[in-house]
Amino acid sequence: MVINLQNQSTSKISLSSRQMKGRFNSYKDKYKKTHTLSLATGFGLTPEDRQTGIQTIEQKLDSLCPHYQAMHELMGNKAFVNPLYKVNAQKDVETTNSSDSDNSDNPDDSDNSDNSDNSDNSDNSDNSDNSDNSDSSKGKDDSDNGKGKDSDIGELVR
């Protein structure tokens, strides 16, 4: 990309990729500061601005940040936040909905079906206890890593 830009440039500015990144970051920082100032209460033209020849807000923004309007078109709708983690909200909604619907359709969760099953099969109740232990041991293994069954809903994605 750098070589392509250097070949297309009419001014033949020779920048390394590191220098280009540094310039972009400095322009981005100037834009962030200027944009934050523009949103602040009381931002406007001061007598000092008028003395320097600045007559409009756009001129003031351009004096604080070169090419402010062009950069605002590129970055105006983007948040200036670098999150540590991102959560897939769609995955969470689907997981929550499927677990809620599974619980309502599951006959093991209703009190009447549990009583009838336990009274008919006393030997199976021991097996159900073992199956519960195997499920809980899976949860314990996951909790050692900091991820239990309940935390799967809010699992963080990098």
C-alpha positions in Angstrom: 0.0 0.0 0.0 2.8 2.4 0.9 4.6 1.7 -2.4 1.4 2.2 -4.4 0.8 5.5 -2.6 4.3 6.7 -3.3 4.0 5.8 -7.0 0.8 7.7 -7.3 1.9 10.8 -5.3 2.7 13.8 -7.4 4.8 15.5 -4.7 7.0 12.4 -4.3 6.9 12.6 -0.5 8.9 9.7 0.8 7.3 8.2 3.9 7.8 4.9 5.5 4.8 2.9 6.7 5.7 3.9 10.3 5.8 7.6 9.4 2.5 7.4 7.6 0.9 5.7 10.6 2.3 8.3 12.9 1.0 11.1 10.7 -2.4 9.5 10.5 -2.6 9.1 14.3 -1.6 12.7 14.8 -4.3 13.9 12.4 -6.8 11.6 14.1 -5.8 13.0 17.6 -6.2 16.6 16.3 -9.6 15.6 14.9 -10.7 14.0 18.2 -9.7 17.1 20.3 -11.3 19.5 17.8 -14.5 17.4 17.6 -14.7 17.2 21.4 -14.3 21.0 21.6 -17.0 21.5 19.0 -19.5 19.6 21.0 -18.7 21.4 24.2 -21.0 24.0 25.6 -19.8 27.5 24.8 -17.9 26.6 21.7 -18.1 29.5 19.3 -16.3 32.4 17.9 -14.4 34.5 20.4 -13.1 38.1 19.9 -9.6 36.6 19.5 -10.9 34.4 16.6 -12.4 37.4 14.9 -9.1 39.3 15.3 -7.2 36.5 13.5 -9.7 36.6 10.6 -11.9 33.6 11.5 -15.5 34.5 10.6 -17.3 31.1 10.8 -17.4 28.0 12.9 -16.1 26.0 9.9 -13.1 28.2 9.6 -12.4 27.8 13.4 -12.7 24.1 13.1 -10.3 24.0 10.1 -7.8 26.3 12.0 -7.8 23.8 14.9 -7.7 20.7 12.7 -6.6 20.8 9.1 -9.2 19.3 6.8 -11.7 18.9 9.7 -14.7 18.7 7.4 -13.2 15.9 5.3 -12.2 14.0 8.4 -15.6 14.5 9.9 -17.1 12.7 6.9 -14.8 9.8 7.4 -14.9 9.5 11.2 -18.0 11.5 12.3 -20.2 8.5 13.1 -17.5 6.4 14.8 -17.1 6.2 18.5 -13.7 7.1 19.9 -13.5 4.2 22.2 -11.2 1.2 22.1 -13.1 -1.4 24.1 -11.2 -4.1 26.0 -13.8 -6.7 25.0 -16.7 -7.0 22.5 -19.8 -9.0 23.1 -21.8 -10.5 20.3 -25.2 -9.3 21.2 -27.0 -11.4 18.6 -25.4 -14.6 20.1 -26.5 -13.6 23.6 -30.1 -13.0 22.5 -30.4 -16.3 20.7 -28.8 -18.2 23.5 -31.1 -16.6 26.1 -34.2 -17.3 23.9 -33.3 -20.9 23.2 -32.6 -21.6 26.9 -35.8 -20.0 28.0 -37.9 -21.9 25.5 -36.1 -25.2 26.3 -36.8 -24.7 30.0 -40.5 -24.2 29.4 -40.8 -27.2 27.1 -38.7 -29.5 29.3 -40.9 -31.9 31.3 -38.1 -32.3 33.9 -38.7 -28.7 35.1 -42.4 -29.1 35.8 -43.2 -30.3 39.4 -45.9 -32.8 38.3 -43.8 -34.7 35.9 -40.9 -35.0 38.4 -43.1 -36.4 41.1 -44.6 -39.0 38.7 -41.3 -40.0 37.3 -39.6 -40.4 40.7 -42.5 -42.4 42.1 -42.5 -44.9 39.2 -38.8 -45.5 38.8 -36.9 -45.5 42.1 -33.9 -47.1 40.4 -33.8 -44.4 37.7 -33.7 -41.7 40.4 -30.2 -42.9 41.3 -29.2 -42.7 37.6 -30.7 -39.2 37.4 -28.6 -38.2 40.3 -25.5 -39.5 38.5 -26.5 -37.6 35.4 -26.9 -34.5 37.5 -23.5 -35.0 39.0 -22.0 -35.4 35.5 -23.6 -32.2 34.4 -22.4 -30.4 37.5 -18.9 -31.7 37.1 -18.9 -30.2 33.6 -19.9 -26.9 35.1 -17.1 -27.3 37.7 -14.5 -27.9 35.0 -15.7 -24.8 33.2 -15.7 -22.8 36.4 -12.1 -23.6 37.0 -11.4 -21.6 33.8 -13.7 -18.8 34.9 -16.4 -19.9 32.5 -19.4 -21.7 34.1 -22.6 -22.7 32.3 -24.3 -19.5 33.3 -21.4 -17.3 32.1 -21.8 -18.7 28.5 -24.6 -16.3 28.0 -22.3 -13.3 28.6 -19.2 -14.9 27.0 -16.8 -12.2 25.9 -15.4 -12.2 22.4 -12.1 -10.6 21.4 
